[in-house]
């Protein structure tokens, strides 16, 4: 939809309208889901005071780093995908939004169909294969797509989009699987574990996005996008922790 509206609707009007619609939809669905949301902790022995949250700030580095590494590609495509498509693949502004749209679709498809794969493969084996295939495919197709974009921008964009889609499938289920593993590996309540990971992941993501931006400025966007792909492949080192958590 954003690609179709490019050049027809002002950016301010587009962002304001989407923000209001999304805000109202979130409120509506939260109200509908009220009866199924996870309740708060009622056991006094498992409650944590504000002081304990900061003085006993335990970090599961294997899982936290894996979550950050697995999410960098999504942030990278969101920040640089459209710019890369316009500046280095020489495509139009309307088509420049396609990579992120396809990434979102791939992540939705991957999460909705994960149960079909876990019946055939152990989750740690599935993680290893998916991140490797996703990372290698993205790097290879992005490189070839850029090389061919000088003679055929359309073909270059298609190859880049295919690489993004495969990578999106590879990283689609990482966040929920890793968060579940972190919860299993910790003695703290799930809300505390999620909060701690959220804090550290926000800080790590900020620095990683800054590094990607510096690399893009000093070299090229295509080279900078290789970093999220390598980070995705590095998630393989957390597979053992996930296996132990689900044992």
C-alpha positions in Angstrom: 0.0 0.0 0.0 2.8 2.4 0.8 4.4 1.8 -2.5 1.2 2.5 -4.4 0.6 5.7 -2.4 4.2 7.1 -3.1 3.9 10.3 -5.1 0.1 10.5 -4.6 -0.2 11.3 -0.9 1.9 13.5 1.2 4.3 11.9 3.7 2.9 13.7 6.7 -0.7 12.8 5.8 0.3 9.2 5.1 2.1 8.7 8.4 -0.5 10.5 10.5 -3.3 8.4 9.0 -1.5 5.1 9.4 -0.5 6.0 13.0 -4.1 6.7 14.0 -5.5 3.6 12.3 -2.9 1.3 13.9 -3.4 2.9 17.3 -7.1 2.3 17.2 -6.6 -1.3 15.9 -4.2 -2.1 18.7 -6.7 -0.9 21.3 -9.5 -2.9 19.7 -7.6 -6.1 19.6 -6.2 -5.7 23.1 -9.7 -5.4 24.4 -10.8 -8.4 22.4 -7.8 -10.4 23.8 -8.3 -9.3 27.4 -9.6 -12.7 28.5 -6.7 -14.7 27.0 -3.7 -12.5 28.0 -1.2 -13.8 30.5 -2.3 -12.9 34.0 0.0 -11.2 36.5 2.0 -13.0 39.1 -0.1 -13.8 42.2 2.3 -15.9 44.2 4.0 -13.6 46.8 7.1 -15.8 46.8 7.8 -15.1 43.1 7.3 -11.4 43.2 10.2 -9.1 42.8 10.6 -5.6 44.3 11.9 -2.6 42.3 15.2 -2.9 44.2 15.6 -6.6 43.3 15.0 -5.9 39.6 18.1 -3.7 39.5 20.3 -5.4 42.1 19.7 -8.9 40.7 19.9 -8.0 37.1 20.9 -11.4 35.6 21.6 -11.5 31.9 21.5 -14.7 29.8 24.1 -13.5 27.3 23.8 -16.5 24.9 20.1 -15.9 24.3 20.3 -12.1 24.5 23.0 -11.8 21.9 21.2 -14.4 19.7 18.0 -12.3 19.8 19.9 -9.2 18.9 21.7 -10.9 16.1 18.6 -12.5 14.7 16.7 -9.2 14.6 19.4 -7.1 12.9 18.4 -8.1 9.4 14.8 -7.0 10.0 16.1 -3.6 11.2 18.6 -3.4 8.4 16.1 -3.9 5.7 13.7 -1.5 7.4 16.3 1.2 7.6 18.3 0.6 4.5 16.3 -1.7 2.2 14.4 1.1 0.4 17.5 3.3 0.1 19.6 0.4 -1.3 16.9 -0.4 -3.8 16.7 3.2 -5.1 20.4 4.1 -5.0 22.2 0.9 -5.8 19.6 -1.1 -7.6 18.3 1.9 -9.5 14.6 1.1 -9.0 11.7 3.5 -8.6 10.4 4.8 -5.2 7.3 2.7 -5.6 9.2 -0.6 -6.0 11.7 0.3 -3.3 9.2 -0.6 -0.6 8.9 -4.2 -1.9 11.9 -5.7 0.1 10.5 -4.8 3.5 7.0 -5.9 2.5 8.3 -9.3 1.4 10.4 -9.6 4.6 7.2 -9.0 6.7 5.3 -11.5 4.7 8.1 -14.1 5.0 8.2 -13.7 8.8 4.4 -14.1 9.1 4.4 -17.2 6.8 7.4 -18.7 8.7 5.9 -18.3 12.2 2.5 -19.6 11.1 4.0 -22.8 9.6 6.7 -23.5 12.2 4.7 -26.3 13.7 4.9 -28.2 10.5 8.6 -28.3 10.5 9.1 -29.0 14.2 7.3 -32.3 13.6 10.1 -33.4 11.4 13.2 -31.6 12.8 14.4 -30.7 16.3 14.2 -27.0 17.0 18.0 -26.6 17.4 18.6 -28.4 14.1 16.0 -26.3 12.4 17.6 -23.1 13.8 21.1 -24.1 12.5 19.8 -24.8 9.0 17.5 -21.9 8.7 19.9 -19.2 9.8 22.7 -20.6 7.6 20.5 -20.9 4.5 18.9 -17.5 5.1 22.2 -15.7 5.7 24.0 -17.2 2.7 21.1 -16.8 0.4 20.7 -13.1 1.3 24.4 -12.3 0.8 24.7 -14.2 -2.5 21.5 -12.8 -4.0 22.1 -9.3 -2.8 25.6 -9.3 -4.3 24.5 -10.8 -7.7 21.5 -8.5 -7.7 23.6 -5.4 -7.4 26.0 -6.6 -10.1 23.2 -7.2 -12.5 21.3 -4.0 -11.6 23.5 -1.9 -13.9 22.1 -3.6 -17.0 18.8 -4.8 -15.6 17.5 -3.0 -12.5 14.3 -5.1 -12.5 16.3 -8.4 -12.4 18.5 -6.9 -9.7 15.5 -6.0 -7.5 13.9 -9.4 -8.0 17.1 -11.2 -6.9 17.4 -8.9 -3.9 13.7 -9.5 -3.0 14.2 -13.3 -3.2 17.2 -13.1 -0.9 15.2 -10.9 1.6 12.3 -13.4 1.5 14.5 -16.4 2.1 16.3 -14.6 5.0 12.9 -13.6 6.4 11.8 -17.2 6.5 15.1 -18.1 8.2 14.7 -15.6 11.0 10.9 -15.7 11.3 10.7 -18.0 14.3 13.9 -17.0 16.1 12.5 -14.4 18.5 9.7 -16.5 20.0 11.9 -19.6 20.2 14.8 -17.8 21.9 12.5 -15.9 24.3 10.9 -19.3 25.3 14.4 -20.7 25.9 15.4 -17.7 28.0 12.3 -18.1 30.1 13.0 -21.9 30.6 16.7 -21.2 31.5 15.8 -18.5 34.2 14.4 -18.9 37.6 12.7 -15.5 37.5 9.1 -14.8 36.3 8.6 -14.6 32.6 7.8 -10.9 32.8 11.1 -10.1 34.5 13.0 -12.2 32.0 11.3 -10.4 29.1 11.9 -7.0 30.6 15.6 -7.7 31.1 16.1 -9.0 27.6 14.2 -6.0 26.3 16.5 -3.5 28.0 19.7 -5.1 26.9 18.5 -5.8 23.4 17.4 -2.2 23.0 20.9 -1.0 23.9 22.7 -3.6 21.7 20.4 -2.9 18.8 21.1 0.9 19.0 24.9 0.3 18.8 24.6 -2.3 16.1 22.4 0.0 13.9 24.9 2.8 14.5 27.8 0.6 13.3 25.8 -0.5 10.2 25.1 3.2 9.4 28.8 4.0 9.7 29.8 1.1 7.5 27.2 2.2 4.9 28.6 5.7 4.9 32.3 4.6 4.7 31.8 1.8 2.1 28.4 1.1 0.5 24.9 0.0 1.6 25.3 -3.4 0.0 28.4 -4.0 2.0 26.8 -2.8 5.2 23.9 -5.2 4.7 26.3 -8.1 4.9 26.7 -7.4 8.6 23.1 -8.3 9.5 23.4 -11.4 7.4 26.5 -12.5 9.2 24.8 -11.8 12.5 21.9 -14.0 11.5 24.3 -16.8 10.8 25.9 -16.3 14.2 22.7 -17.3 15.9 23.8 -20.9 15.2 26.0 -20.6 18.4 22.8 -20.3 20.5 21.3 -23.6 19.2 22.9 -25.6 22.0 21.4 -23.4 24.6 18.0 -23.8 23.0 18.4 -27.5 22.9 19.3 -27.7 26.6 16.4 -25.5 27.5 13.9 -27.7 25.6 15.4 -31.0 26.9 
